[in-house]
């Protein structure tokens, strides 16, 4: 029960990595506010967390809308009080509009940068004052290995994830000595609906069978699964990680072997 007595807010929790993190937090004793766009998926997650002995509240919201940031924070704090752990996981993937920069859709660029970067920034501004006042807090930003390398036909995705690492590191500097740490998780290919669409598009572009492409994505010969990301989030949210801040940690099956 590494997170007993803590309150957590996990965005993009209705499926994939966010769902796995929220479940892991609940099992470790945290009260978890989960947000996403699909009520039925959030209700199912809440039931699973409660069945594991945890507490949860659901917040249906679309973080592509600026007003949703205030809505999410207000609902989470109304349910559980000040947030001790913020996980900025909600995001859009590159597969929704794969184009080179010269042909990139400007409106899509604006939307993706808002969801993947501006919304996390705004949520950090909401939760950090209480964390600083209490002298303890954890911010975990779910970036990507594409926060460190480019993404073919995914300029907005790569730019937003690079930006999220810059935000993470800047906050780490600014929060020195205040008991609040900020770190990022950089997953490689993970078997989620979002990544399914990307590798399907890549397989079509390359003329390769999907199974063949998937085997070559990592040194493990497979994609990762969300449950392989969640334990790192638990560690970063716990007191065990008190000596770590400003880090961007790869969980990628060996795709990148440098920082």
SVG drawing of the C-alpha trace seen along z (x, -y; Angstrom):
<svg xmlns="http://www.w3.org/2000/svg" viewBox="-22 -28 45 40">
<polyline fill="none" stroke="black" stroke-width="0.4" points="0.0,0.0 2.6,-2.5 0.1,-5.2 -2.2,-4.8 -3.7,-8.2 -2.8,-9.9 -5.1,-11.4 -4.4,-11.0 -5.8,-12.5 -5.2,-10.4 -6.2,-11.9 -6.9,-9.8 -7.8,-6.9 -10.6,-5.3 -8.3,-2.9 -4.8,-1.9 -1.9,-3.2 -4.0,-5.6 -6.4,-2.9 -3.5,-0.6 -2.0,-3.4 -5.3,-4.3 -5.9,-0.6 -2.4,-0.2 -2.8,-3.4 -6.1,-2.1 -4.5,1.2 -1.7,-0.7 -4.2,-2.6 -4.7,-5.9 -8.0,-7.6 -8.1,-8.0 -10.0,-10.6 -10.2,-9.3 -11.1,-11.3 -11.8,-10.5 -14.4,-11.0 -16.4,-7.8 -18.6,-7.4 -19.1,-3.6 -15.4,-2.9 -14.8,-5.2 -17.6,-3.5 -16.1,-0.1 -12.7,-1.3 -14.2,-2.7 -15.8,0.7 -12.5,2.4 -10.7,0.0 -13.4,0.4 -13.3,4.2 -9.6,4.1 -10.3,2.2 -9.6,-1.3 -11.6,-4.5 -12.4,-6.2 -14.5,-9.0 -15.2,-9.5 -15.1,-12.7 -16.3,-12.7 -14.4,-15.5 -12.8,-16.3 -9.4,-17.9 -9.3,-19.4 -11.6,-22.0 -10.0,-24.6 -13.0,-24.8 -12.5,-21.1 -9.3,-21.8 -11.2,-23.7 -14.0,-21.1 -11.7,-18.2 -9.7,-19.9 -12.9,-21.1 -14.5,-17.7 -11.4,-15.9 -10.8,-18.2 -14.5,-18.1 -14.3,-14.4 -11.0,-13.8 -9.5,-17.2 -6.1,-18.5 -4.4,-16.4 -1.1,-14.7 -0.3,-13.0 -1.1,-14.2 -0.7,-11.9 -0.9,-13.8 -1.7,-10.9 -4.5,-12.1 -3.2,-12.6 -3.7,-12.4 -1.7,-10.2 -0.1,-10.9 -2.1,-8.3 -5.2,-10.6 -3.6,-12.8 -0.4,-11.4 1.1,-14.1 4.6,-15.6 5.2,-19.0 4.8,-20.7 1.2,-19.4 0.4,-19.4 -3.1,-20.4 -2.8,-23.6 -6.0,-23.0 -4.9,-19.5 -1.6,-20.9 -3.3,-23.4 -5.6,-20.7 -2.8,-18.2 -0.5,-20.7 -3.4,-21.8 -4.3,-18.3 -0.8,-16.9 1.0,-19.9 -1.2,-22.9 -3.7,-20.9 -1.0,-19.2 0.6,-22.7 -2.8,-24.1 -3.4,-21.1 0.0,-21.5 -0.8,-25.2 -4.0,-24.0 -2.4,-21.4 1.0,-22.8 0.0,-25.5 -1.5,-22.9 1.4,-20.6 3.9,-23.3 1.9,-24.4 1.9,-20.8 5.5,-20.3 4.9,-17.1 3.6,-16.3 4.2,-14.2 3.7,-15.2 4.1,-12.4 3.8,-13.3 3.3,-10.5 5.5,-11.5 6.9,-9.1 10.1,-8.0 9.0,-10.5 9.7,-13.1 13.3,-12.4 13.3,-11.5 11.2,-12.5 8.1,-10.8 7.7,-10.4 4.6,-12.3 3.9,-13.1 5.3,-16.6 2.6,-17.7 2.9,-14.6 6.7,-14.7 6.7,-18.4 4.1,-18.1 5.9,-15.2 9.3,-17.0 7.6,-20.0 6.2,-17.9 9.7,-16.9 10.8,-20.6 7.9,-21.4 8.8,-18.4 12.4,-19.5 11.6,-23.2 9.2,-22.4 11.8,-20.2 14.2,-23.1 11.6,-25.6 10.3,-23.3 13.7,-22.5 13.5,-22.3 9.7,-22.4 9.1,-18.6 7.5,-18.3 9.0,-16.1 8.2,-16.1 9.2,-13.2 8.2,-11.8 7.6,-8.3 8.5,-7.7 6.8,-4.6 7.8,-2.9 5.3,-1.0 2.5,0.1 -0.5,2.2 -3.2,-0.4 -6.0,-1.4 -4.0,-4.6 -0.9,-2.7 -2.9,-0.1 -3.9,-2.8 -0.3,-4.0 1.2,-0.6 -1.6,0.3 -0.9,-2.8 2.8,-2.1 2.3,1.5 0.2,0.3 2.8,-2.4 5.6,0.1 3.7,3.0 4.5,5.3 2.3,7.7 1.2,6.3 2.6,9.2 6.0,8.8 6.1,5.1 5.1,5.6 7.9,8.1 10.5,5.6 9.3,2.7 11.3,3.5 14.2,5.8 11.6,7.9 10.0,8.8 6.7,7.4 4.9,4.3 4.7,3.6 1.4,3.7 0.0,1.0 0.6,3.1 4.3,2.9 4.1,-0.9 2.1,-1.2 4.7,0.1 7.0,-2.8 4.2,-5.2 3.6,-3.7 7.3,-4.1 7.3,-7.7 4.2,-8.5 5.6,-6.9 8.0,-8.0 10.5,-5.5 11.2,-8.0 12.0,-11.0 15.5,-11.2 14.4,-11.5 13.1,-14.6 13.4,-16.0 13.9,-12.6 12.5,-11.2 12.5,-7.4 12.2,-5.1 10.0,-2.0 10.4,-0.9 11.7,2.7 15.1,1.5 14.2,-0.9 16.3,-3.8 19.4,-2.9 20.5,-6.5 18.7,-9.1"/>
</svg>
